[in-house]
Each structure stands twice: as structure tokens, then as C-alpha cells.
Amino acid sequence: MRIVFLFSAWLLSFGALAAPGDVATLDRSTWPEQLGNPTLFDVASRAEILMFARVLLASETLDEPSLAQRLGLRTINMDSVNHLRQRLWQRLLSNYNFAQRSCDQDASFCFLVEDMQTLREEAGKFQLSEDSYYTKWAEPSRLFHAQYLDEQLRKAALFPQTSSEIDRFGDYERNGDEMNDRLFLLTFDSAANVAPDNTAWATEYLRKSNMSGTFFVLGKDVQARLAERSVASLQSTYSTQCIGVQGWEFRSHSHWQDWQDSVRRTVELVKTKLPENYVPLFRPPDGQRRADAEGFFKAQGLQVALWDIDAQDGAGKLKGNQSAQRVLTLMLLWRHGVINFNVKQDAVKTALPWLITQTAQSGIGWEDCQDGFR
């Protein structure tokens, strides 16, 4: 049985990391094991949870001016930041409790965590020895989680003035928080760029894999496709998949005067042309929407569909292999949730097959799109 060594004197600095705006990814080859069964998934999950908890704890030593400087912001909403930290700790504790159920089969990264206090204590002294089986993973993972935490803290620091997927405005908005352990939902944004459009490839890949995803479409894209081909052809492309709406065009729905018309027009078009695929979900472009929109969405019978595992595969961000490895690391950390890919970036053609292959024996499940967000 492999043993994880602890050094209580380890106090890594929370500084000297990436600049604001850098996107976190982790080379999964630094992890020495394949996720070949549910127990090995749990081992890797416990490791990522403890490492993220370690950098989260370290971040709490920064005062407000220091945190603002670190995040590259002049002012920050500390109430929102603290609310996020509280939610992160609660989820880490819940996830670790799930992950330690297999400790009798492999005790790696297993510590006596009974409550929030003991989780924080274990996080504060967590470190691997130089001769640990996992030592090549430790520092790259620490850097990943510090960068990823910065991404989340920055969004929280700007919320709600700049809305994003970092938090919800009410119970009409959903993300992956309420999903069962080891269960994930695939979703695909259209984003702003017109080409390449990998929708046909993605839907065919999912069908061949006996899987489904939710594709959030732009009204103008659907209109343009229908001008080029038949309704039957479009229905064939989306066969067995789900379609939500992202508005008429990819632009912020928080300050756009015609945002309500954008949503209504797209819903009407999709419900008319693709009724078998339509699901009553609105995915706000870049997560930006109004805080006072509850009445509108409820009147339209819509839920706002957010996400909690972002592939960061947008233009100029991560390549396919980097995006896939980021997503897998976050799946290990959060253990369930809504994954958000960009179907108009070629990265998805590399990331999705790699992800499915890597997790095939890990004991996770893929939520049917018809059941997602319920």
C-alpha cells in the first residue's frame, strides 16, 4: 500500500504564480496511474481535493488590498468572495466524504476528515515527500489549483456587477451543484464565431458512443442553416440530442436592450423547427444576464442553465489536449457537474474523445440530456 507522507511545516506561499487572466491546465501524465476503476478515480479525486483545499486555505491569509492586487482588480466585492469560499469549502467537504468511501480498498490520500475543521487542518499540512509515488504530480497540481482558484475568485470579486456562472441569482437558475456523485452532463455552447461549426461531428460522435449532450444554439445560426438545407436535415443532425437556446446572437444579455426578444425569438424558432430536441433552457453567453430577470424566465417557462466545469476551449485559450486535461482534473475535484465545451472550436474534436476514453473504466456516469437540470 502506498503511503502519503505529511510535513506539518510545509507553508507554501500563495504568491509567485501566474498573472491574472492565465488559464489553468494540468498535464495529467504527471499522475502515475490510469483511472482504471472507481477506486483509482477516488484516489485521484482525494488528491485533487486536498491540493485545492490547500491553496484555498492559503488564499485566506491575504487581506483585501493584497487579494485585489493578486487578481489584477482595483476593487473587489469581498462579500461575494467570502460567499464563494464558503460554498467551495462545503463542496470540498462533501466531495471528500464521497471520495473516502473507498479508503478500505486503497488508503492513498486518506485522512481522518470528520468535519470542516479537520478538513482545514489536513489541508494546512498536506504535502508529499520527495520519494512519494505521486511526487511528480504535486507541484504541477498546486500550480493548477492556484491558477484555477484565481479564476474563480476573480469572477466572484466582480459579481454581481459583472455576472457570470460563478453564482446564481435564484432557484430558476441551475448549475451542476445538485447532481449526484460521479454524474456529469455534457453541454455545448455556440459562441460568437461562425466557423468552424463542429455540431455535426459532435452529435454523430455522441450517438456512436450512446451518449447525449445539450447544444445551446443561437437563433441566427439556426435561421442561416435552414436557409441552406431542409428542416429534416437539421433534425437529423440533432437526432437524440437536446437543444437549448443561447439567444439570437452571442452577446451579453445583461445590458442588451432587446435581450428578452432575443430569447423569445430563438425559443419560438427552435420549438417550431426542432420540437423533439427542444429543452426549456437558456444558456447566457459568457454567463452574463440580468439579476432581475426571474419574472421573465419563469413566465417563459425557462430555466437559466449555467455550468461549473469549463473547458476554456475558446479562441486562443487552450488547445484540445490542454482543455481535456483541465476538464478531467476538474471532474476529479468536483466529482459531478455540468461540463461546458465550445462546439465552434476544433479543440472539442480532440478533447471529447480523450475525455470519454480516459474515464471509460472510472465508474462515472454521463447524464442523459433529457434529465439534465431537472
C-alpha positions in Angstrom: 0.0 0.0 0.0 1.4 3.4 -1.0 1.7 5.9 1.8 1.4 9.7 1.6 3.9 11.5 3.8 3.0 14.7 5.6 5.1 17.6 6.7 3.3 19.9 9.0 5.9 22.6 8.5 5.1 23.0 4.8 3.8 26.5 4.2 3.8 27.2 0.5 3.5 30.8 -0.5 0.3 31.8 -2.2 2.2 34.2 -4.4 4.7 33.8 -7.3 2.1 32.2 -9.6 0.6 33.0 -13.0 -0.6 36.5 -13.9 -4.3 37.4 -13.9 -6.0 36.0 -17.0 -3.8 32.9 -17.4 -5.9 29.8 -17.8 -5.2 26.7 -15.6 -4.4 23.4 -17.1 -2.6 20.3 -15.7 -0.6 17.7 -17.6 -2.3 14.6 -16.5 0.7 12.5 -17.3 2.2 13.7 -14.1 -0.3 11.5 -12.3 1.2 8.0 -12.3 -2.0 5.9 -12.6 -4.8 5.4 -15.1 -8.3 5.9 -13.8 -8.9 2.2 -14.5 -11.6 1.6 -11.9 -13.8 3.5 -9.4 -11.3 3.2 -6.6 -8.4 4.7 -8.6 -10.8 7.6 -9.6 -11.3 8.2 -5.8 -7.6 8.2 -5.1 -7.0 10.8 -7.8 -10.1 12.7 -6.6 -8.9 12.8 -2.9 -5.5 14.1 -4.1 -7.0 17.0 -6.1 -9.5 17.9 -3.4 -6.7 18.1 -0.8 -4.5 20.2 -3.1 -7.3 22.6 -3.9 -8.2 22.9 -0.3 -4.5 23.7 0.5 -4.4 26.7 -1.9 -7.9 27.8 -0.8 -6.7 27.9 2.8 -3.6 29.8 1.8 -5.7 32.4 -0.1 -7.4 33.3 3.2 -4.2 34.8 4.5 -4.4 37.7 2.0 -6.1 40.9 3.1 -8.4 42.7 0.7 -5.8 45.0 -0.9 -3.4 42.1 -1.4 -6.2 39.9 -2.9 -7.3 42.7 -5.2 -3.7 43.2 -6.4 -3.3 39.5 -6.9 -6.4 39.3 -9.0 -5.5 42.4 -11.1 -8.5 44.4 -9.9 -8.8 47.8 -8.4 -11.7 46.9 -6.2 -13.3 43.6 -5.2 -16.6 42.5 -3.7 -15.4 40.8 -0.6 -18.9 39.6 0.4 -19.1 37.7 -2.9 -15.6 36.4 -2.4 -16.3 35.1 1.1 -19.6 33.6 -0.1 -17.7 31.7 -2.8 -15.1 30.5 -0.3 -17.8 29.2 2.0 -19.5 27.3 -0.9 -16.2 25.9 -2.0 -15.4 24.5 1.4 -18.8 22.9 1.8 -18.4 21.2 -1.5 -14.9 20.1 -0.8 -16.0 18.5 2.4 -18.9 16.7 0.8 -16.7 15.5 -2.1 -14.0 14.3 0.2 -16.6 12.3 2.2 -17.7 10.6 -1.1 -14.1 10.0 -2.2 -13.0 8.4 1.1 -15.6 5.7 0.9 -13.1 3.5 -1.0 -10.3 4.1 1.6 -10.6 0.5 2.7 -9.5 -0.6 -0.8 -6.7 2.0 -1.3 -5.6 4.2 1.6 -3.7 6.7 -0.5 -4.6 10.3 0.5 -6.9 9.0 3.2 -7.0 11.1 6.4 -9.5 11.3 9.2 -11.7 14.1 8.0 -14.8 14.2 10.1 -15.9 17.8 9.7 -14.9 21.2 8.3 -12.3 21.8 10.9 -10.4 18.6 10.3 -10.5 19.1 6.6 -8.9 22.5 7.0 -6.3 21.1 9.3 -5.4 18.3 6.9 -5.3 20.8 4.0 -2.9 23.0 6.0 -0.3 20.3 6.5 -0.8 18.5 3.2 2.4 17.7 1.3 4.1 14.8 -0.4 7.6 13.6 0.4 10.3 13.6 -2.3 10.1 9.8 -2.7 6.4 9.6 -2.8 4.9 7.6 -5.7 3.0 10.8 -6.6 5.7 13.4 -6.2 5.9 14.4 -9.9 2.2 15.4 -9.7 2.4 17.6 -6.6 3.8 20.9 -7.8 2.1 20.9 -11.2 -1.2 20.3 -9.3 -0.5 23.0 -6.8 0.1 25.5 -9.6 -3.0 24.4 -11.5 -5.3 24.8 -8.4 -3.8 28.1 -7.5 -4.5 29.4 -11.0 -7.9 27.9 -11.1 -8.8 29.4 -7.7 -7.7 32.8 -9.0 -10.1 32.4 -12.0 -12.9 31.7 -9.6 -12.0 34.4 -7.1 -11.8 36.9 -9.8 -15.3 36.2 -11.1 -16.6 36.3 -7.5 -14.8 39.6 -6.9 -16.7 41.1 -9.9 -20.1 39.6 -9.1 -22.8 40.7 -9.4 -21.8 43.9 -11.2 -20.3 41.6 -13.8 -22.5 38.5 -13.9 -21.0 35.1 -14.7 -21.5 31.4 -13.9 -19.8 31.8 -10.5 -23.1 32.2 -8.7 -26.9 32.0 -9.1 -29.5 34.8 -8.8 -32.2 32.4 -7.7 -33.8 29.0 -7.9 -34.7 29.5 -11.6 -31.0 29.2 -12.3 -29.3 25.8 -12.3 -25.7 24.5 -12.4 -24.3 21.2 -11.5 -24.4 21.5 -7.7 -27.4 19.3 -7.2 -26.3 16.4 -9.4 -25.4 13.0 -7.9 -21.9 12.0 -7.1 -19.9 10.8 -10.2 -22.6 12.1 -12.6 -21.7 14.6 -15.3 -23.7 16.4 -18.1 -22.2 17.4 -21.4 -23.2 20.8 -22.8 -22.0 22.7 -25.8 -22.1 26.5 -26.4 -22.3 28.0 -29.9 -20.2 31.1 -29.0 -19.6 34.0 -31.3 -17.5 32.7 -34.2 -19.4 31.3 -37.2 -16.7 28.7 -38.3 -15.7 26.0 -37.8 -19.0 24.5 -36.7 -18.4 21.1 -35.3 -22.0 20.4 -34.4 -22.4 17.6 -36.9 -19.2 15.9 -35.8 -20.1 16.2 -32.1 -23.7 14.9 -32.4 -22.5 11.9 -34.5 -19.7 11.1 -32.0 -22.2 11.2 -29.1 -24.7 9.0 -31.0 -22.0 6.4 -31.8 -21.0 6.5 -28.1 -24.6 6.0 -27.0 -24.4 9.4 -25.2 -26.2 12.7 -25.4 -25.5 16.4 -24.8 -27.3 19.7 -24.7 -26.5 22.0 -27.5 -27.2 25.7 -26.9 -27.9 27.3 -30.2 -28.1 30.9 -31.5 -31.2 31.9 -33.3 -29.4 33.4 -36.2 -27.3 30.3 -36.7 -30.4 28.1 -36.9 -32.0 30.6 -39.3 -28.9 30.5 -41.5 -28.8 26.7 -41.5 -32.4 26.5 -42.5 -31.7 28.8 -45.5 -29.1 26.3 -46.7 -30.8 23.0 -46.0 -34.1 21.4 -45.0 -35.7 21.1 -41.6 -35.4 17.4 -41.9 -31.6 17.6 -42.4 -31.2 19.8 -39.3 -33.4 17.4 -37.3 -31.2 14.6 -38.5 -28.1 16.4 -37.3 -29.5 16.8 -33.8 -31.2 13.4 -33.6 -31.2 12.0 -30.0 -29.6 15.2 -28.7 -31.1 18.2 -26.8 -31.3 21.8 -27.8 -31.4 24.8 -25.5 -31.2 28.4 -26.5 -28.4 30.9 -26.2 -30.2 33.9 -27.6 -30.5 35.3 -31.2 -26.8 36.2 -31.2 -23.8 35.7 -29.0 -23.7 38.9 -27.0 -24.1 39.8 -23.3 -27.7 39.6 -22.2 -27.1 41.7 -19.2 -27.1 45.2 -20.8 -28.7 44.5 -24.2 -32.0 46.4 -24.6 -33.5 43.7 -26.7 -32.4 40.7 -24.6 -35.9 39.5 -24.0 -36.8 39.5 -27.7 -33.5 37.7 -28.3 -34.6 34.8 -26.1 -38.2 34.7 -27.2 -37.4 34.7 -30.9 -34.9 31.9 -30.5 -37.2 29.7 -28.4 -40.0 30.1 -30.9 -37.8 29.2 -33.8 -36.3 26.1 -32.1 -39.7 24.9 -30.7 -41.2 25.2 -34.2 -38.4 23.6 -36.2 -36.8 21.2 -33.7 -39.6 20.3 -31.3 -38.3 16.8 -30.5 -35.0 18.2 -29.3 -36.0 21.4 -27.6 -35.5 21.7 -23.8 -36.6 24.8 -21.9 -33.1 26.1 -21.0 -31.4 29.4 -21.7 -27.6 29.5 -21.5 -26.5 33.1 -21.1 -23.5 34.0 -23.4 -20.4 34.2 -21.2 -22.7 33.7 -18.2 -23.9 37.3 -18.5 -27.5 38.0 -17.6 -29.6 40.4 -15.6 -30.1 39.9 -11.8 -33.8 40.9 -12.1 -34.8 38.5 -14.8 -36.6 35.9 -12.7 -40.1 37.0 -13.7 -39.3 36.9 -17.4 -37.8 33.4 -17.3 -40.5 31.9 -15.2 -43.1 33.4 -17.4 -41.4 31.9 -20.4 -41.1 28.5 -18.7 -37.4 28.6 -18.9 -34.5 27.8 -16.6 -31.2 29.6 -16.8 -28.6 26.8 -17.5 -25.2 27.6 -16.0 -22.2 25.3 -15.7 -19.4 24.5 -13.2 -16.8 22.7 -15.2 -15.4 25.0 -18.0 -13.2 23.6 -20.7 -11.7 27.0 -21.5 -11.5 25.9 -25.2 -12.5 29.4 -26.5 -10.4 31.1 -29.2 -6.8 31.4 -28.2 -7.2 29.8 -24.8 -6.5 26.1 -24.5 -5.7 23.5 -27.2 -7.7 20.3 -27.3 -5.4 18.2 -25.2 -4.9 21.0 -22.6 -8.7 21.6 -22.5 -9.4 17.9 -22.0 -6.9 17.6 -19.2 -8.3 20.6 -17.5 -11.8 19.2 -17.6 -10.7 15.8 -16.2 -8.9 17.5 -13.3 -12.0 19.5 -12.5 -14.1 16.3 -12.7 -11.8 14.7 -10.1 -12.1 17.8 -8.0 -15.8 18.4 -8.2 -17.0 14.8 -8.7 -20.1 15.9 -10.5 -21.3 18.8 -12.6 -22.1 20.4 -15.9 -19.3 20.5 -18.4 -19.2 23.3 -20.9 -17.5 22.9 -24.3 -17.4 25.3 -27.3 -18.7 23.4 -30.3 -17.3 26.1 -32.6 -13.7 25.4 -31.6 -11.8 22.5 -33.1 -10.4 21.7 -29.6 -13.6 19.8 -28.9 -12.7 17.2 -31.5 -9.6 16.3 -29.6 -10.9 16.9 -26.0 -14.1 15.0 -26.1 -12.8 11.6 -27.3 -9.8 11.8 -25.0 -12.1 12.5 -22.0 -14.5 9.7 -22.8 -11.6 7.2 -23.2 -9.8 8.3 -20.0 -13.0 7.9 -17.9 -14.4 4.8 -19.5 -13.5 2.5 -16.6 -13.6 5.1 -13.8 -17.1 4.4 -12.6 -18.5 7.8 -13.6 -21.8 8.3 -15.4 -23.0 10.6 -18.1 -26.4 12.3 -17.5 -28.9 11.9 -20.3 -29.6 15.4 -21.7 -33.3 15.0 -21.2 -32.7 14.6 -17.5 -30.2 17.4 -17.1 -31.0 20.4 -15.0 -34.2 18.7 -13.6 
